[in-house]
Amino acid sequence: MALIFYSPINPAEVWGPELKKHIPDLDFRVWEEPGDPAEIDMALCWKPPAGGLAKFPNLKVIFSLAAGVDHLFYDPDLPDVPVVRMVEPSLTAGVAEYIVLHVMRHHKDQLRFAEQQRAKVWEEYFAPPAWTRRVGILGLGVLGGTAAGMLKPIGFQLAGWSRSPKQVDGVEPFHGPDQLGDLVARSDILVSILPKTPQTENLLNADLFAKMPRGASLINAGRGDQLVEQDLLDALESGQISQATLDVFRTEPLPAGDPFWSHPKITVTPHSGGDPFPETAAKAVAENIMRFRNGEPLPNIAHPEDGY
């Protein structure tokens, strides 16, 4: 039994030793030196080359190095084996912390103060109490539910939307296409943490923005192709949307000439909402490897038909 590792951003020289802390006899192999492909039955990867995993004829399971799995399902030659999403404390906490940070930035209108500082203008502004602010979260899975749990003690009026019914303590639930408009209409700050699926593509568009309260704001930490970019620029120009924080984009890295970089009402972050730390994530992966070795059921299996 051997595991093949691939990632353009996660160093194998870190992940290999971390995994071996938990499984000393693990046969850990890097993409460039896989040895006999027939010996590979597990893969741990992020954005492997298209068709690359198909060269391992005895591959039986793929562990994603991210919560999202669309980087794998893009591949038309992806082997028909279970794909396990990354669910581990540091990644979950990182995304939730990102959401809390930017909800608070929008709530306290820190963009206003940044503009005033650049212009050397002293003008007092006091945000209303958090309990008057309505925050809507698109996506109530592990990430969205954890973010809601962090926001709850601050006092925001929380609501969340999911594809199917879900209950999260302190969060008003909405679900299904028919209730999306209701969630959006009561969201002064709208957060998307949705995965990439055919149903979420272009979801953040002019029609959705028009349903939001005038002057509402947007945080997109889901996927870049959920946002119709020109529709956001138009909504910012008209004042329907007051500001936006964007962590994900259709093209990454964001091209130097993209208008988002210099827009005064947009905060750009480089897909930095959350990333698994090897110290904690390796433990989660190792536990799943042992489950696989022992023939036990694997948690957090992604479903190609759903996209996550």
Secondary structure as GFF3:
##gff-version 3
##sequence-region A 1 308
A	DSSP	beta_strand	2	6	.	.	.	ID=ss1
A	DSSP	alpha_helix	12	22	.	.	.	ID=ss2
A	DSSP	beta_strand	28	30	.	.	.	ID=ss3
A	DSSP	three_ten_helix	37	39	.	.	.	ID=ss4
A	DSSP	beta_strand	40	45	.	.	.	ID=ss5
A	DSSP	three_ten_helix	53	55	.	.	.	ID=ss6
A	DSSP	beta_strand	61	64	.	.	.	ID=ss7
A	DSSP	alpha_helix	70	73	.	.	.	ID=ss8
A	DSSP	beta_strand	83	84	.	.	.	ID=ss9
A	DSSP	alpha_helix	89	107	.	.	.	ID=ss10
A	DSSP	alpha_helix	110	119	.	.	.	ID=ss11
A	DSSP	three_ten_helix	130	132	.	.	.	ID=ss12
A	DSSP	beta_strand	134	138	.	.	.	ID=ss13
A	DSSP	alpha_helix	142	151	.	.	.	ID=ss14
A	DSSP	three_ten_helix	152	154	.	.	.	ID=ss15
A	DSSP	beta_strand	157	162	.	.	.	ID=ss16
A	DSSP	beta_strand	172	175	.	.	.	ID=ss17
A	DSSP	alpha_helix	177	185	.	.	.	ID=ss18
A	DSSP	beta_strand	189	192	.	.	.	ID=ss19
A	DSSP	alpha_helix	206	211	.	.	.	ID=ss20
A	DSSP	beta_strand	216	220	.	.	.	ID=ss21
A	DSSP	three_ten_helix	224	226	.	.	.	ID=ss22
A	DSSP	alpha_helix	229	238	.	.	.	ID=ss23
A	DSSP	beta_strand	241	246	.	.	.	ID=ss24
A	DSSP	beta_strand	266	268	.	.	.	ID=ss25
A	DSSP	alpha_helix	278	293	.	.	.	ID=ss26
###
